[in-house]
Amino acid sequence: MDGLIGAPVRRTEDLRLLTGRAQFVDDVGLPRMLEAAVLRCPLPHALITRIDTRAAGRVATVLTGAEVKAAVVAPQPVVWRNAPDMRLTESYPLAVDRVRYPGQGVAVVAAESRAAAEDALELVEVEYEELPAVSTLEEALAEGAPRLYDDWPDNVCARTTVAAGDVDAAFAEADVVLAESFRFARQMGTPLETRGVVASWDPFTGKLDVWLATQAPNFAREMLGEVLGLPVAKIRVRTPDVGGGFGNKFDFYGEEVLAALLSRRTGRPVKLIEDRVESFVANAHSREQKIDVEYAAKADGTITGVRGTVHGVLGGELGSIAFGPCYITAACLTGPYAIPAVRMDVVAVVTNRTPYGSYRGWGLPKANFVQERMVELLAARLGLDAHAVRRRNFVPPEAFPYQSPVFVYDSGRYADCLDLCLEAVRKAGWAERVAEARARGTAAGIGYSFHNEITAFGPTRIVNLSGLLHSGFDEEIVKVDATGHVIVHTGQSAMGQGIHTALAQIAGHALGVPLDHVTVVSGDTDSCPYTGYGTGASRAAAVGGAAVLTAATRLKAKVLRIAANLLEASPDDLVVEDGRIFVAGVPHRSVGMAEVGDAAYRRLEGRLPEDELPTLSEREVYDPVNIATAFGCTAVLAEVDPETGVVTLLDYLIAHDCGTVINPLIVDGQLHGGAAQAIGGALYEELSYGDGGRMLTRTFRDYLIPSATEIPPFTLAHMTTPADHIPGGFKGMGEAGVIGGGAAIAHAVEDALRDYGVKITALPITPPRLLAAIKQASAR
Ligand code: MCN
């Protein structure tokens, strides 16, 4: 496509963000506003035996868990329920009588300032009776383990199975069966802007105004309505600029409810901004899983069956999305490979840790790590080249649409993408660099991984089938105003990923106007349309973009009809270029969008065709018929110091396909950002719990996100396989960079240490873990 779709334009959002003009939730200042702070229990598991707020109540407004429970009409909603007999936890924004994870809130206060609120917290007297903590998967599953919920028979909150084909036959007939176990540490997204909310309750109208750093304003509004017992029409959620979401801000939390209750209690606006230490304990944690798998294969490398168990290590209560990511790990474990027989059990347990939730990539990075590690291990066992095993098992182009165990993949050219990556690595001379390094006595190696990604989530039917009690459609509105300017009202949220620019490009492309003639408005449930899901699962560009494209295309037809009337021509003879409409081949007979706008809104007489209604506005509700599968191949060049266990990444390459690219600059940036998070997840980041279940990770000194010095140069290569079922052919890619990094880095480390025969089965590959693996390999 020519025009704005595909153009590498700079992001329209950035000037404001880079010059400090952004307005985040913490910048919202309202008259008479109070600030709130939460008292958090440091113990992992305890009964609250006494809580006395009288002293604090003399200087501030205080709510305890019991008071919050009495003030709401429903517990915190769990919207992702993908197991038949799932046990739900009855959770409230504050612990009522029992604390089930370190950092859980037990009281909240509102005072004239945050400092005053923190001072008031010190006056709240709480006594606890500590209970034995269940901090690990093994502790949770142990015979006779203490139970987090007295009315449950054990600590298992859900069991479910993803199954397809005849697994038993596949294993009975296999030439080789390979078994392995993988561990993933707890990790989380760490947006620079921590979570925050301002709530303002109007006692006269009964309306609740909320400013919230969220990826899903409609979702948050409905959850607030459910918990507070308010009709959603009485709630307005606005999202100012969001300083990174990364999934944390997709989920719905108790703090939103606390701010609203405090505002209702005091009759004043209340702001609640979490600090960084709180962010580590109170934001959704993710990734922690143990995955046991067995692969059945033929001697030629054909994988015939997969079976095993995904153990999800959840926290002390269910977050809004419960164990959704663990289910997605199981559902997507076969990745780009045509494996006919699958039986993956999912067992989700509760532990005395922070609740589990969303983090960019959801279950896919773990599914990819397991799948790619098994491909490499299988190749090694069979004496085959790993890429040959990949090629043998790839879903071939002619097999699409392809039914995987849960999702139908729409399209893909996996072997071509692998070739693209290998060619780019060859051109970059990595083999020579490894040979040189090894000649110098340095352990260097190259690793690969191949991934596919379910994006454009997704038909409401599939969203519902996979357990989410929400929908997968988007509503978008495109208008031309009386001055000819284009306005897109979207339900999607901007959180740094450039969605405003992308939607403006699509609308501008369809209507034939330059980018600076388009404004995108988002982040206000009163004025923006409904999106059934919110912004996550790499869906905004594909689902929202398709809706904008369709609405703008329809709007263009009306623009042309009005222009034809003004020009006394036929609409079929008109073309639009750079905001001017003219008879093809006669550019001097033209009208501008401003004249068309004027004719549609203001001076209608004799200008607006008689059979047309005034205004220029089109609304499109789009529920895609399927997800769209993007895909990519990651390659990593690394050096390892076997004495210290330190891994240094020298170079990083991703070959990628996300269908029609809207903005190549943004796509590259998204891949870079995602890859940086993959690197953090593969080498550094770990939320640690010490003896007795206390949480040890409280600052960025403990939680090591990679900085610029740890990030290697990136090279990207692109190809395009459009999603034919989506208008525009867009596929999503906002999570792509984070998926393939773990396995590729592990393979590079193994390759560098090939003389030692090291096997990587856990992430992150921290120096102590790697040294232990080297020691273990040397002992064999
Ligand atoms: N894009 C494109 N062409 C395509 C697809 C995407 O040009 N075919 C560009 C668009 O500019 C779009 C961006 O890539 O705005 C991401 O598009 P998409 O894949 O639709 O992802 P979403 O907008 O749905 O964003 C969500 C995704 C997720 S789930 C997380 S988490 C995430 C992310 O993207 N969090 C981010 N990227 C992030 N980037 C930043 N800077 N900050 C975050 O918090």
Boltz pocket constraint, residues with backbone or C-beta under 6 A from the ligand:
constraints:
  - pocket:
      binder: B
      contacts: [[A, 191], [A, 243], [A, 244], [A, 245], [A, 246], [A, 247], [A, 359], [A, 360], [A, 361], [A, 493], [A, 495], [A, 496], [A, 497], [A, 498], [A, 499], [A, 500], [A, 501], [A, 502], [A, 535], [A, 536], [A, 537], [A, 538], [A, 539], [A, 540], [A, 541], [A, 542], [A, 658], [A, 659], [A, 660], [A, 661], [A, 662], [A, 663], [A, 664], [A, 666], [A, 667], [A, 670], [A, 673], [A, 730], [A, 731], [A, 732], [A, 733], [A, 734], [A, 735]]
      max_distance: 6.0
